[in-house]
Each structure stands twice: as structure tokens, then as C-alpha cells.
Amino acid sequence: MNFEGRKYVLIAAVLAIAFIFILRLFWIQVVDDKWKASAASMAERKITDYPARGFIYDRKGRLLVANTPVYDVMMVPREVKSFDTTAFAQLIGVPLPELHQRMIDARKYSLYKPSVIEKQIPAGQYAAISVHLHKYPGFYGQSRTLRTYPPRVAAHLLGYLSEVSPAKVAADPYYKSGDVVGVGGLEQYYEDVLRGRRGSRYVLVDVHNNIKGSFKEGRYDTLAVEGKDLFTGIDIDMQRLGEQLMRNKKGSIVALDPRTGEVLCLVSSPTYDPELLVGRVRNTNYGILQNDPIKPLFDRALQAQYPPGSIFKIAQSLIALDEGVIKVNTSFPCIKSLVGCHAHPTATSIEQAIQFSCNPYYYRVFERMVEQNLDKKSRFRDAALGLAEWERRMKSFGLGEKPRMDLPSLKGGNIPGPAYYDRKYGKERWAFSTIYSVSIGQGEVLTVPIQMANLAAIFANKGWYYDPHVVRAIGEADSVQARYREKHVVEVAPHWFDHIQEGMRRVVHEAGGTARQARIPGITVCGKTGTAENPHGQDHAVFICFAPMEDPKIAMAVYVENSGFGGTWAAPIASLLMEQYLTDTITRPDVMKRMLEADLIEAEKHFVKKPKKQRQRR
Amino acid sequence: MSARENVSANFDRPLLLMYLALMFMGWANIYSAAYDPEHASIFDQSKEYGKQAVWMGISLTLGGAILLVRGHIFRDWANGIYAFVLLLLALVLVIGKEVNGAKAWFGVGSFGIQPAEFAKYATALALTRYLSGLKALIDFRSRAISTAIILAPVALIMLQPDTGTALVSGAFILVLYREGLSGNILLLGILAAFLAILSLILKESFFDLPFTDKQLSGPMFLLLVIAIIGALAWFAARNLVVKRLRRRIHAYIILGVLASAGCIGSIDYAFEKVLAQHQRDRILVMLGQMDDPQGIGYNVKQSQTAIGSGGFSGKGYLDGTLTKFKYVPMQSTDFIFCTVGEEWGFLGTAFVVILFTVLILRIIQISDRQRSKFTRIYAYCVASIFFLHLTINVGMAIGLAPVIGIPLPFFSYGGSSMIGFTLLLGTLVRLDAERLSQLR
């Protein structure tokens, strides 16, 4: 028999197998991409390098915010050998059942990848742990950094770090769940600058998760960019003194260097210790602070909007003088039927009007500004025209709009113009008689403390200002941020300010001035007290000032809530701070002691609200 | 000059060249698979590539020596070699070293010898010798004897146990077929295999029996389908086939249905009772009945991932990641093909598959040009063995065959298989070179 033909069966089988194999290889190697992705997920790991967050310095180069190392105890379940869990739980300070649970969770997550067993152990505590850690294979410490606040001041201003919210993760691809992000204050505003840019390295790992080298010689690696340091204009001494003086009082202090717009101190009281919102204790403390009835988390310096009260009269005087509706020696009688006033001699000049803070005087002044007879047919249209010009000039003082400041969550206050009243009452349905309370800084006018401090800076500079800002320079101490080198000039000629400064000087230095408590030996202080009406209780005291008059180096606004008259509390606090800043000494320990010991929050509890006086109308 | 003296000039150059090419390519890939920068020398004896160099040296020496042996000696000594290897296989069960649960190794220092790897060579010689003495493989006696020659070493290897290596002897079925074993047997075998696979695939499924509330298990359903097909065939035959043949057709149909039923039943039994758990799992994974990448399917998934990630042109020599960092198990032995796939890509794998295909076809071609029946059958044995190794080894690496641990000839790390394949091929080259001087 001849079976010669049967060799073709084997040949056919060989060719068929070869064909099938090559087809299959072509499929999995060239066509199907899923293998490449799964190979990458198996053997390639992305290691993220977190750059150190930038520091924040005060104006003298002292640290406001720095980083401190803490340690996470990590566990790689595969490497763990049986050990005395009770002793280990004691060592790292975790209850035993909790430790067991965390170990189970870690195992569930991955046998090979490290999981956190205990977070953020302070360096001091970790030193005691680390010497024993070698006895527990599979456990190791991993250092991270937390924020630390050496002077423990300016909590509102600085903000804090918190774990990034899911919404933020969804909105910004840079962040991943578990990252920290600045919340509030400079930490939030300068987040991009402070955090730097994290780098990533791609490495190859073997099946046991050991790193075997860089992937493709680091072709896809990116270097971490260190966070930049911030150099602020804050003076730690002044900030601390301000916080001390405001203890047990509600209110705020804003001090500026009028020559540059730099914020010297920004106090909001009640405040809190910034260390409370760091690390493991943050969540608990945040809850406590948030539920505190005195609202320590609320930043009064930037967000509290008050009617400016009498201080507004200075700006009114300036605009009126510049518009020519009054002269320096214009006199109005103090007719209390127009608007209520206190007992004082008749103001025969603008200086005296400021000094006495005469309400009817400014009623008249504002009337002249609003009713300029520009439209002879209708007093309604006339008022709109007059008020429009007034609004433009008033807004040039940085009022009525959010300050262009380097902090988040700013409020802008309100300067009501024609558009505002048209909205409120309807077009041509309002006139001077409707809005006269604006003349004395009441009614719809609202300002925030930072704007008031800036107003003081404008008076000090005789008509110009730089935008108030906290951070002078980023990265290098000597530079100045470009946007804060832009000078804003107000819509009032400089020479009118001489009269204003004189008026403000008299407020402090002459008999009958409302702020004699603000005097500093050897320094000419210009100031103006005010009272912000408070419908809920005793009025808020306001005081703005600048000094020295001849060459102003500091301008500030002090708010003390529920303290009634501005001269009693706000003026002495301002004078102590200015003295500290200008001379580095306090020469009046008795005043200092009285201010430190005052507890206005306690006093407020005993305050019995007076029935609100019906405002007199014409 | 007589043809006999001219023997060395007749050595088949393409075969020798392919042999060397495969061997050195294999070495290069083992170097990459086991690469350790601290032992970068390819001759470093603490590493597999260094040891493979030694095995290559031994193989080349042995191969050279075998080319000098006169052809008739293989024929004369065939039974002796066969007996000697059987003895070794028996001996290894007694004094062998146990590695991975199998008593398969004679230990010599840090080198080990696996006698099972020589069994295919010995079996090929003995079977060839027996078959070359026959006119054709048609009577029962000759079939029984050839089956016995094949199965004796298989039985001993199964005792180690090393199912993979034992399975290689399945290659000899191709030889028997070539030498006259009825094609029907082969066909029935394929049919049985088909039924077996079907019943395993359907093993875990259940089918609702229409019009009743009964459920049928997969194999029962299969039986039902076969019975229905049989019944249909019965009636078809009654109406369409001439009366003269009808009786025979009906007999075939009954036999076929009964044989199928028996096959399905015995498969179920063999699967549950004969195979070990890990073998059952491997088969189920290959059939797609079990998907458990972290456990049983791990090897297959990892090896496919490694090969698949190579892409068209590969990641570059020594730049493989999965194969180098131990993601692929047995990456320098049974799964060496993964290294080829990952580092050389589709170009590399296709090249290797084609090279093996050309080698096998060349051996078949050599077989065809023989006047000596011994050489012809022997060459066919060699071709069949290489074919089976290629099919199973590459098949399992790319997920087309169950995981059966047999080496890829000349590629996989291991001295015994290297020497075994060298002997197989060297003997063939020598026998072929004498074809002109050999009388029929």
C-alpha cells in the first residue's frame, strides 16, 4: 500500500497552525490594544513628588507660616509577619480594634501597595516610635509636611490647608482626591504659587512592587517645581499686639502703609490659633469653631459691612470742595430739625465741621452736591444728575466695589448711585429728600474695614493710593508685584486735602476733638471717629487715622463692635498700635492695661437694648 | 571518491543553520528574560544564561559527535537506546530528585538531567526501527506493538508525574498515520476530542426541556441533540439511500450514537476522576469556562499581556518589562516565547513561528527524499515532535492551548531538552547525509 499522499496531512496541519498562530499574534500584538494598557498598569508606576509648599514671611523676614515634618506609619500587608498587635497598637497610639480594622482594610486594598495605618504623627512622637519600628516588618514611616505657624497669629489672613473637595477635583484636573488645598486667606489666594507644581516619575516595578528603575530613562518624567515663598508686608509684632488688644472684643483692625498700600496688620476678632486647623485635629476643631456663637471663623476685616458713619463726612467734604459747592470757610448752622446732632459750637469752616462732626452741616453739603440745578424742570432728574457725579467721585476713593486685594472672599460695601435708587424706588421717583441720610454715612452706604483703612491712606497721601495688598513679593524678597505698582488717583484735587488733614489733626489734638485718646507723645496723629449704626444692639465704634501727619507712614481703621462711641475704645487701640509700629515702644502702660483687660463680649451680654429712636424727618 | 567518504559534504546545510540560529536566538532571549545587571556577563554561571551556555557547549559537542556516528549504528542500537532510556526512567522514580512535586531529575551538582527529555529520541528510534521492518501498519499485531513502544515511556513518565512531557508522545500518532494507521481512527479521535471539548464547555450549563419543568445538564443535552440527529439521519437514510446500502448506514448511525454517548460519559468520568485539580482548571480556563486571572488563568493572562504589549516591533532587546520583572511565570523556560513577543513584537514572533515552520517543512522534505525507509520514518518522527512542541508551547503562550509545561525547542532554558532535540536533529542530519550511499 502506498501512503505517500498522507504526508500532505502533516504539511497542511503545520501550515494551518502557523497561519493560525500568526493571525492570533497579529491580533493580540498589533490590533488589540488592551494588552498594552494592562501591561502598563502592571509594571509601570507613577510616583508623585510633592514639592514643599512655599513659606510666608512678614515684612522683617520673620516666618509667618512654615512647614513641619510629620510621619505616616505605612503598612505593606505582604511583608507583615505575625507580631504583637497589642504592643504595636500602644506604640503608635491607636486602639487595638481600630488597628485590626485598619489592617484588614489595608489588606483589602492591596497586598503589595502600602496603606496608611496612622496619619500625621508629630515628629517628636515619631522619634519614640521609629526606634521600635524595625521590629515590625512590613511597617515603615513616611514623612510628609504640615503647615506650622511659628508666631501663631493672623489665622484669618493666612487661611489653612484642607483636603480637596470632590467638586474641586472634578473642576481642576491638577487635584486628586486626598490632595490638600489652601482654604481661605493667602493659602487660597496664592494656592497656585505656594503649592508649586508636583512632579511625577514613571518607574518600573517588578511583581513584588520593588522599584526596578526608571521608565524609558525618565523620558516622561516631570520635575517637581518647588512652591514659591510669599513676602508680605505684615508686621508680626503689630499683628500680635492688635490681636491682644482686641481680645474679648469683636471687631477688626486694618493697618496700611500709605506709601505702598502694603497691609501692616489685619486683625479680625475674635480670632483663633491657626495651629488648631492643622493635621489630625483640624476636623474636630473646625466643627467647634464653626459652631461657636461668636463666629471666630468670620473675617470681619474683609467681610463685615458697616455704615461708615461720620467718617464718611470727610469724603463728602472733599468732593463738595472739589465740585465747588462749598468753600473752605462755608458755614451752616447746626439745625437739629434737619438731622439729629450733638451739642457743639457752630462750624464756621470745613475744618470745624470735621472736628465737630456736625450732622446738619453735612446735610447741607450733600444737598448742594445732589441738587445742583442741572435740570431745571425736575428735581428728580436733577438729583439723579447730581448723584451720578457724586457717585463717580466717591467710587474713585475705592469705595462701593470690591478692593483689588490679594485675598479671597472680599466684600465691596455699597455706594448708592442713581442706578441703585432707580432700582430701589423707580426712575424719577426719588430726590434728595429720599436719600439724605447718605450725607452722614448712614442709610444705604456700606463700607468694609479694609476700605476705611484705605480711605485713611488716601487722606494721608492727599489724594492717591496703591491697592491694599498683603503680599509684596513672590519668590524673591526684593521684587514688588507689578499690579501693586499702579497708582490710583482720586477725583479730588490734592490741595483740598490740606484742610481735611487739619480737621483730622484737630479731632485728635485739640480740645473738643472726639479722639483725644488717640494722641501719641511726640507724633502728630490725624484721625476721625465714627459710629456705625447697629440695629441689633449698641452701635459699633469706628476710628480711622494716619500718622505722622507730616510724613504719613501708617494709616489704619479700627472697628470695635457694640462699644458705642469711637473715641472710647477704637481710638486708644489705634494709638497704641501706631506707637508700637512707629517707635517700637509703648509709653502708656496704663492705657495698654485698660485696653487689654476690657471684656466687651461679656459686657454685651448685659446690654439692654434701648427702644430705637424714631429718626427725625423734615 | 565514493559517496560514503563524501558524507560530511552531504550534511543538510539549511537544517544545521536553522538549528544554530534557533539555539543562539534562544540564548539571547534567555539572557534577556533572566537578565541581572549585577551578573551582566552572558557566561555568568550563577545565572540561567550562563548555564545555558554550558548546555549549548555540551549540545554542540554531542551534536558534532553524533554527526560522526555511522548511520546504521542508530538503527542497530535503537532498541538498546530505548531500553536504556526506559531503565533511566524507572531509575529516576527511585533515586531521582523531586522538583515541583515530580521525581523527574538526576541531580549532578547544580546541573540536572531530565531523562524524560530523551524519551522522545529513544522512542523515535525504536518506533522507526519497528515500523521500517513492516510493510504497512494495517494488522492488529503491528498496531499493538507500535502502541506499546509509544506507551511504555509514557507510562513511566506519568508516574513521575509529568503529564506535559508524556503528552509529547501524542506526536507519534501522526507517524503511525503516515505509516498506514487508518485515517478513520484519526478522524474518530478528532471527533471524540470535539465531543469532549463540547461536553466540557457545556458541563456547567443547564437547559430547560421544552413543555416540561425538567432541566437537563449540559452533557445530557448534548446526548439528546446527538440522539435527535441520529434519529433524523435514520429516517433520511430510509428515504434517500438505496436499499442495498441502507442496512450498513443504519448500523453506522447506531454505532456512532452509541460511541458518542460512551465518549461523553467517559470524558466526564476521566475529567473528574483521572485528572488532577490543577489540570482540570487549566483545561477549563483554556476553554473559557473559568476566568480567574489571579489564580489559574494567571499564567495565561500574564503571558498574553506580555506578548500583546510588545506591539508590532516590540519594546526592544532587554527592554521588556513584564518578562523581566517576573510578571510572567517560568519566563525563561516554558514561557520564553513571551520574551520574544514583548521585546521583538509581532515581527519577532512571526519570524520565530515562520522559522520553526520552515524547519518542520524542511524535515518533511528531507523525509521525502529518502530511499531508506528507516531514515524516512525517523525524519517524520522528528517533524511530528517539533510540530507538537511548537503547537503546544506557542499555543499556550498565546492562549490557544491549555498550559502544558513543555519547552519550545532550543529556545527554552534547560539542558536536557536542548540535548534531546540536538540528538534528534543530529541523528537526522547524519542519516540524511548517508542517503546516497544507503541501499534501500
Interface residues (C-beta under 8 A of the other chain):
Chain A: M1 F3 R6 K7 V9 L10 I11 A13 V14 L15 I17 A18 I20 F21 I22 R24 L25 F26 I28 Q29 V30 D32 K34 W35 K36 S38 A39 A40 M42 A43 E44 L204 V205 D206 V207 H208 K212
Chain B: K135 A136 I138 L174 Y177 R178 E179 G180 G183 Q304 T305 A306 I307 G308 S309 G310 G311 F312 T321 L322 K324 F325 K326 Y327 G341 E342 G345 F346 T349 A350 V353 I354 F356 T357 I360 L361 I364 S367 D368 Y380 A383 S384 F387 L390 T391 V394 G395 I398 G399 L400
